[in-house]
Amino acid sequence: MKALIITVMAGATLLSAAPAAAVDEAGIEARYTPALGLCLDTPDGQTTAGTVGCIAEELKVQDAALNVAYRRLTADMNPRQQAGLRNAQRAWIAFRDADCASRQDWEWGSMSTVAANFCVLRRTVERTIELETFGPD
């Protein structure tokens, strides 16, 4: 079930993630902690509410990693560069939240709730990777 949920959600996220698709799918999945899989494999993880709960716990871990990457990156920037990244990060958060929320609608059933939550998780990991590799090209 865990593999099915991750595969379905990854595929659904990729359908509208053209800019983010540059981040390797295997690289994203490698960032998920083993706890996510273990949680999804429990009887509770087999329900919509349980799956959303598993995703929420993983999001805490991945959000902390995102914050570490952001702090490390800004530590080496001058104030002008920090302001630029801060503005970009705020815009990215607004985009992520709005885009992922658009995936949830009661008419689409309970899997849309899972899809919306998984979208936030996946996008957070993508952004962490982007920040870790950020720099002038």
MDAnalysis code that builds the backbone (N, CA, C; Angstrom):
import MDAnalysis as mda
import numpy as np

u = mda.Universe.empty(411, n_residues=137, atom_resindex=np.repeat(np.arange(137), 3), trajectory=True)
u.add_TopologyAttr("name", ["N", "CA", "C"] * 137)
u.add_TopologyAttr("resid", np.arange(1, 138))
u.add_TopologyAttr("resname", ["MET", "LYS", "ALA", "LEU", "ILE", "ILE", "THR", "VAL", "MET", "ALA", "GLY", "ALA", "THR", "LEU", "LEU", "SER", "ALA", "ALA", "PRO", "ALA", "ALA", "ALA", "VAL", "ASP", "GLU", "ALA", "GLY", "ILE", "GLU", "ALA", "ARG", "TYR", "THR", "PRO", "ALA", "LEU", "GLY", "LEU", "CYS", "LEU", "ASP", "THR", "PRO", "ASP", "GLY", "GLN", "THR", "THR", "ALA", "GLY", "THR", "VAL", "GLY", "CYS", "ILE", "ALA", "GLU", "GLU", "LEU", "LYS", "VAL", "GLN", "ASP", "ALA", "ALA", "LEU", "ASN", "VAL", "ALA", "TYR", "ARG", "ARG", "LEU", "THR", "ALA", "ASP", "MET", "ASN", "PRO", "ARG", "GLN", "GLN", "ALA", "GLY", "LEU", "ARG", "ASN", "ALA", "GLN", "ARG", "ALA", "TRP", "ILE", "ALA", "PHE", "ARG", "ASP", "ALA", "ASP", "CYS", "ALA", "SER", "ARG", "GLN", "ASP", "TRP", "GLU", "TRP", "GLY", "SER", "MET", "SER", "THR", "VAL", "ALA", "ALA", "ASN", "PHE", "CYS", "VAL", "LEU", "ARG", "ARG", "THR", "VAL", "GLU", "ARG", "THR", "ILE", "GLU", "LEU", "GLU", "THR", "PHE", "GLY", "PRO", "ASP"])
u.atoms.positions = np.array([
    [0.832, -1.194, 0.000],
    [0.000, 0.000, 0.000],
    [0.871, 1.250, 0.000],
    [1.934, 1.249, 0.825],
    [2.823, 2.404, 0.913],
    [3.373, 2.757, -0.455],
    [3.885, 1.784, -1.164],
    [4.471, 2.027, -2.487],
    [3.419, 2.552, -3.448],
    [2.211, 1.999, -3.369],
    [1.132, 2.453, -4.238],
    [0.801, 3.909, -3.974],
    [0.681, 4.284, -2.706],
    [0.345, 5.666, -2.370],
    [1.438, 6.613, -2.849],
    [2.681, 6.289, -2.581],
    [3.781, 7.163, -2.996],
    [3.838, 7.259, -4.515],
    [3.667, 6.145, -5.208],
    [3.714, 6.154, -6.669],
    [2.564, 6.972, -7.247],
    [1.366, 6.755, -6.753],
    [0.208, 7.501, -7.252],
    [0.363, 8.987, -6.973],
    [0.781, 9.328, -5.776],
    [0.899, 10.739, -5.425],
    [2.040, 11.409, -6.182],
    [3.123, 10.718, -6.369],
    [4.242, 11.283, -7.127],
    [3.815, 11.542, -8.558],
    [3.116, 10.597, -9.142],
    [2.636, 10.772, -10.512],
    [1.657, 11.911, -10.620],
    [0.752, 12.029, -9.672],
    [-0.218, 13.118, -9.697],
    [0.468, 14.466, -9.530],
    [1.474, 14.521, -8.700],
    [2.194, 15.763, -8.497],
    [2.972, 16.143, -9.746],
    [3.560, 15.171, -10.414],
    [4.360, 15.460, -11.601],
    [3.534, 16.027, -12.747],
    [2.257, 15.727, -12.785],
    [1.428, 16.193, -13.887],
    [1.425, 17.703, -14.019],
    [1.559, 18.414, -12.923],
    [1.544, 19.872, -13.007],
    [2.814, 20.486, -12.430],
    [3.864, 19.722, -12.353],
    [5.090, 20.200, -11.716],
    [6.223, 20.360, -12.717],
    [5.942, 20.930, -13.856],
    [6.973, 21.037, -14.893],
    [8.257, 21.689, -14.404],
    [8.222, 22.866, -13.748],
    [9.490, 23.434, -13.294],
    [10.182, 22.574, -12.251],
    [9.428, 21.970, -11.374],
    [10.013, 21.176, -10.311],
    [10.457, 19.806, -10.801],
    [10.002, 19.397, -11.968],
    [10.349, 18.076, -12.478],
    [11.841, 17.940, -12.751],
    [12.552, 19.081, -12.774],
    [14.000, 19.037, -12.979],
    [14.692, 18.333, -11.817],
    [14.044, 18.273, -10.659],
    [14.591, 17.557, -9.515],
    [14.275, 16.077, -9.716],
    [15.292, 15.238, -9.683],
    [15.169, 13.813, -9.933],
    [14.198, 13.153, -8.961],
    [13.240, 12.397, -9.485],
    [12.235, 11.730, -8.660],
    [12.867, 10.795, -7.637],
    [13.860, 10.026, -8.051],
    [14.530, 9.115, -7.124],
    [15.217, 9.899, -6.008],
    [15.757, 11.052, -6.334],
    [16.398, 11.892, -5.325],
    [15.412, 12.404, -4.300],
    [14.212, 12.686, -4.753],
    [13.168, 13.149, -3.834],
    [12.761, 12.011, -2.909],
    [12.446, 10.873, -3.480],
    [12.004, 9.744, -2.665],
    [13.084, 9.281, -1.690],
    [14.345, 9.429, -2.067],
    [15.438, 9.040, -1.175],
    [15.489, 9.922, 0.066],
    [14.906, 11.096, -0.005],
    [14.902, 12.014, 1.139],
    [13.853, 11.662, 2.186],
    [12.840, 10.902, 1.793],
    [11.808, 10.538, 2.766],
    [12.423, 9.624, 3.820],
    [12.058, 9.831, 5.050],
    [12.600, 9.001, 6.121],
    [11.939, 7.625, 6.121],
    [12.619, 6.632, 6.666],
    [12.000, 5.306, 6.791],
    [10.709, 5.351, 7.617],
    [10.606, 6.320, 8.495],
    [9.409, 6.428, 9.334],
    [8.149, 6.631, 8.504],
    [8.261, 7.308, 7.376],
    [7.086, 7.506, 6.523],
    [6.574, 6.161, 6.019],
    [7.453, 5.347, 5.496],
    [7.048, 4.028, 5.013],
    [6.484, 3.154, 6.117],
    [7.123, 3.185, 7.267],
    [6.638, 2.387, 8.396],
    [5.247, 2.845, 8.815],
    [5.048, 4.141, 8.842],
    [3.749, 4.697, 9.225],
    [2.673, 4.297, 8.215],
    [2.995, 4.407, 6.932],
    [2.024, 4.057, 5.896],
    [1.694, 2.570, 5.894],
    [2.605, 1.751, 6.392],
    [2.383, 0.305, 6.439],
    [1.560, -0.152, 7.639],
    [1.269, 0.745, 8.568],
    [0.452, 0.369, 9.718],
    [-1.016, 0.320, 9.304],
    [-1.850, -0.369, 10.083],
    [-3.282, -0.364, 9.758],
    [-3.862, 1.051, 9.708],
    [-3.440, 1.922, 10.618],
    [-3.930, 3.301, 10.598],
    [-3.455, 4.030, 9.342],
    [-2.247, 3.716, 8.895],
    [-1.710, 4.352, 7.699],
    [-2.437, 3.966, 6.431],
    [-3.314, 2.983, 6.510],
    [-4.081, 2.525, 5.361],
    [-5.375, 3.326, 5.176],
    [-5.681, 4.191, 6.123],
    [-6.874, 5.030, 6.014],
    [-6.476, 6.407, 5.499],
    [-7.449, 7.141, 5.009],
    [-7.151, 8.496, 4.524],
    [-6.597, 9.353, 5.653],
    [-7.272, 9.336, 6.793],
    [-6.808, 10.148, 7.920],
    [-5.431, 9.699, 8.396],
    [-5.214, 8.406, 8.427],
    [-3.914, 7.894, 8.842],
    [-2.814, 8.266, 7.870],
    [-3.102, 8.162, 6.579],
    [-2.121, 8.541, 5.562],
    [-1.774, 10.015, 5.679],
    [-2.786, 10.848, 5.856],
    [-2.549, 12.283, 6.021],
    [-1.719, 12.535, 7.275],
    [-1.981, 11.795, 8.332],
    [-1.188, 11.922, 9.556],
    [0.265, 11.520, 9.346],
    [0.478, 10.443, 8.594],
    [1.843, 10.008, 8.279],
    [2.580, 11.086, 7.488],
    [1.889, 11.646, 6.524],
    [2.479, 12.705, 5.703],
    [2.796, 13.922, 6.563],
    [1.903, 14.263, 7.482],
    [2.120, 15.423, 8.356],
    [3.359, 15.245, 9.228],
    [3.567, 14.043, 9.735],
    [4.761, 13.782, 10.546],
    [6.031, 13.898, 9.702],
    [5.982, 13.367, 8.492],
    [7.141, 13.456, 7.597],
    [7.393, 14.908, 7.199],
    [6.333, 15.669, 7.027],
    [6.486, 17.077, 6.653],
    [7.239, 17.856, 7.735],
    [7.028, 17.522, 8.989],
    [7.771, 18.187, 10.071],
    [9.278, 17.988, 9.885],
    [9.663, 16.772, 9.567],
    [11.083, 16.452, 9.363],
    [11.621, 17.197, 8.140],
    [10.869, 17.142, 7.052],
    [11.326, 17.761, 5.809],
    [11.306, 19.289, 5.882],
    [10.374, 19.842, 6.620],
    [10.342, 21.293, 6.799],
    [11.555, 21.750, 7.610],
    [11.946, 20.958, 8.597],
    [13.157, 21.285, 9.368],
    [14.388, 21.247, 8.459],
    [14.449, 20.270, 7.563],
    [15.574, 20.187, 6.618],
    [15.579, 21.384, 5.676],
    [14.403, 21.804, 5.251],
    [14.284, 22.993, 4.404],
    [14.815, 24.224, 5.135],
    [14.462, 24.365, 6.380],
    [14.910, 25.522, 7.162],
    [16.421, 25.508, 7.370],
    [16.997, 24.338, 7.568],
    [18.454, 24.231, 7.701],
    [19.122, 24.661, 6.399],
    [18.615, 24.170, 5.274],
    [19.194, 24.529, 3.968],
    [19.087, 26.038, 3.728],
    [17.967, 26.618, 4.086],
    [17.764, 28.055, 3.902],
    [18.749, 28.855, 4.767],
    [18.866, 28.472, 6.035],
    [19.786, 29.185, 6.945],
    [21.232, 29.064, 6.487],
    [21.636, 27.888, 6.047],
    [23.007, 27.701, 5.551],
    [23.265, 28.573, 4.330],
    [22.297, 28.633, 3.454],
    [22.449, 29.412, 2.234],
    [22.536, 30.903, 2.540],
    [21.654, 31.396, 3.375],
    [21.658, 32.829, 3.666],
    [22.857, 33.261, 4.500],
    [23.469, 32.331, 5.214],
    [24.642, 32.672, 6.033],
    [25.788, 33.188, 5.173],
    [25.857, 32.753, 3.929],
    [26.935, 33.162, 3.028],
    [26.535, 34.293, 2.081],
    [25.393, 34.912, 2.330],
    [24.897, 35.963, 1.437],
    [25.030, 37.330, 2.074],
    [25.139, 38.326, 1.216],
    [25.100, 39.701, 1.720],
    [23.627, 40.087, 1.907],
    [23.355, 41.225, 2.574],
    [21.964, 41.602, 2.853],
    [21.077, 41.717, 1.606],
    [21.602, 42.201, 0.515],
    [20.808, 42.327, -0.707],
    [20.417, 40.946, -1.231],
    [21.374, 40.017, -1.221],
    [21.109, 38.652, -1.673],
    [20.119, 37.953, -0.736],
    [20.278, 38.184, 0.555],
    [19.351, 37.595, 1.528],
    [17.928, 38.080, 1.281],
    [17.792, 39.380, 1.020],
    [16.460, 39.943, 0.763],
    [15.845, 39.331, -0.492],
    [16.657, 39.146, -1.517],
    [16.153, 38.536, -2.742],
    [15.677, 37.114, -2.511],
    [16.473, 36.339, -1.784],
    [16.082, 34.959, -1.505],
    [14.867, 34.916, -0.581],
    [14.827, 35.785, 0.400],
    [13.683, 35.833, 1.314],
    [12.395, 36.102, 0.530],
    [12.440, 37.057, -0.412],
    [11.264, 37.351, -1.231],
    [10.877, 36.151, -2.093],
    [11.875, 35.497, -2.660],
    [11.614, 34.305, -3.480],
    [11.019, 33.187, -2.632],
    [11.549, 33.013, -1.432],
    [11.059, 31.951, -0.559],
    [9.616, 32.211, -0.144],
    [9.295, 33.438, 0.160],
    [7.905, 33.762, 0.520],
    [6.969, 33.507, -0.653],
    [7.401, 33.863, -1.847],
    [6.587, 33.613, -3.044],
    [6.453, 32.109, -3.287],
    [7.529, 31.376, -3.075],
    [7.484, 29.929, -3.260],
    [6.509, 29.294, -2.286],
    [6.536, 29.709, -1.019],
    [5.615, 29.161, -0.016],
    [4.168, 29.432, -0.425],
    [3.894, 30.651, -0.868],
    [2.528, 30.989, -1.300],
    [2.116, 30.128, -2.489],
    [3.029, 29.938, -3.442],
    [2.732, 29.095, -4.599],
    [2.492, 27.651, -4.171],
    [3.407, 27.113, -3.377],
    [3.276, 25.717, -2.937],
    [1.940, 25.485, -2.257],
    [1.620, 26.359, -1.330],
    [0.380, 26.175, -0.568],
    [-0.855, 26.292, -1.450],
    [-0.874, 27.276, -2.353],
    [-2.032, 27.446, -3.232],
    [-2.134, 26.314, -4.248],
    [-1.012, 25.943, -4.834],
    [-1.024, 24.878, -5.832],
    [-1.467, 23.561, -5.210],
    [-0.922, 23.240, -4.071],
    [-1.273, 21.972, -3.431],
    [-2.722, 21.984, -2.928],
    [-3.188, 23.108, -2.437],
    [-4.583, 23.209, -1.993],
    [-5.551, 23.012, -3.157],
    [-5.114, 23.400, -4.355],
    [-5.995, 23.249, -5.518],
    [-6.225, 21.788, -5.881],
    [-5.462, 20.904, -5.315],
    [-5.595, 19.471, -5.599],
    [-6.647, 18.792, -4.732],
    [-7.227, 19.545, -3.804],
    [-8.190, 18.956, -2.872],
    [-9.574, 19.532, -3.106],
    [-10.526, 18.651, -3.316],
    [-11.919, 19.049, -3.469],
    [-12.780, 17.864, -3.071],
    [-13.799, 18.108, -2.305],
    [-14.615, 17.012, -1.809],
    [-15.250, 16.212, -2.942],
    [-15.503, 16.846, -4.084],
    [-16.088, 16.123, -5.216],
    [-15.117, 15.099, -5.812],
    [-13.827, 15.255, -5.552],
    [-12.816, 14.326, -6.069],
    [-12.564, 13.162, -5.119],
    [-13.193, 13.173, -3.986],
    [-13.044, 12.073, -3.045],
    [-11.901, 12.277, -2.067],
    [-11.753, 11.298, -1.189],
    [-10.780, 11.421, -0.103],
    [-9.336, 11.364, -0.587],
    [-9.095, 10.738, -1.729],
    [-7.713, 10.705, -2.225],
    [-7.215, 12.093, -2.591],
    [-8.126, 13.022, -2.859],
    [-7.667, 14.381, -3.148],
    [-7.057, 15.025, -1.904],
    [-7.520, 14.630, -0.736],
    [-6.923, 15.115, 0.510],
    [-5.501, 14.574, 0.644],
    [-5.334, 13.306, 0.333],
    [-4.004, 12.703, 0.371],
    [-3.111, 13.388, -0.672],
    [-3.629, 13.593, -1.867],
    [-2.851, 14.218, -2.936],
    [-2.401, 15.622, -2.548],
    [-3.277, 16.392, -1.950],
    [-2.935, 17.759, -1.550],
    [-1.842, 17.761, -0.485],
    [-1.955, 16.880, 0.492],
    [-0.952, 16.812, 1.554],
    [0.371, 16.272, 1.040],
    [0.311, 15.270, 0.188],
    [1.537, 14.729, -0.380],
    [2.230, 15.760, -1.259],
    [1.452, 16.581, -1.942],
    [2.007, 17.653, -2.771],
    [2.869, 18.592, -1.925],
    [2.364, 18.988, -0.772],
    [3.132, 19.883, 0.114],
    [4.433, 19.216, 0.531],
    [4.362, 17.948, 0.884],
    [5.564, 17.207, 1.288],
    [6.573, 17.154, 0.150],
    [6.119, 16.747, -1.007],
    [7.017, 16.595, -2.151],
    [7.637, 17.924, -2.553],
    [6.827, 18.959, -2.607],
    [7.343, 20.273, -2.987],
    [8.352, 20.781, -1.966],
    [8.151, 20.465, -0.705],
    [9.090, 20.886, 0.336],
    [10.442, 20.204, 0.130],
    [10.429, 18.927, -0.187],
    [11.681, 18.211, -0.451],
    [12.347, 18.779, -1.707],
    [11.566, 19.022, -2.739],
    [12.120, 19.608, -3.970],
    [12.816, 20.932, -3.666],
    [12.164, 21.772, -2.885],
    [12.727, 23.090, -2.577],
    [13.992, 22.952, -1.735],
    [14.026, 21.996, -0.837],
    [15.238, 21.770, -0.040],
    [16.400, 21.440, -0.957],
    [16.176, 20.567, -1.909],
    [17.223, 20.200, -2.858],
    [17.649, 21.421, -3.671],
    [16.688, 22.215, -4.101],
    [17.006, 23.427, -4.855],
    [17.877, 24.382, -4.031],
    [17.529, 24.559, -2.760],
    [18.320, 25.465, -1.915],
    [19.721, 24.908, -1.652],
    [19.816, 23.600, -1.516],
    [21.112, 22.979, -1.285],
    [22.048, 23.119, -2.503],
    [21.472, 23.279, -3.658],
    [22.264, 23.399, -4.879],
    [22.172, 24.801, -5.475],
    [21.691, 25.743, -4.717],
    [21.457, 27.107, -5.157],
    [22.787, 27.822, -5.421],
    [22.791, 28.618, -6.427],
    [23.966, 29.424, -6.707],
    [23.909, 29.967, -8.115],
    [24.764, 30.916, -8.405],
    [24.783, 31.443, -9.766],
    [25.231, 30.361, -10.732],
    [24.520, 30.253, -11.830],
    [24.872, 29.232, -12.827],
    [25.941, 29.707, -13.760],
])
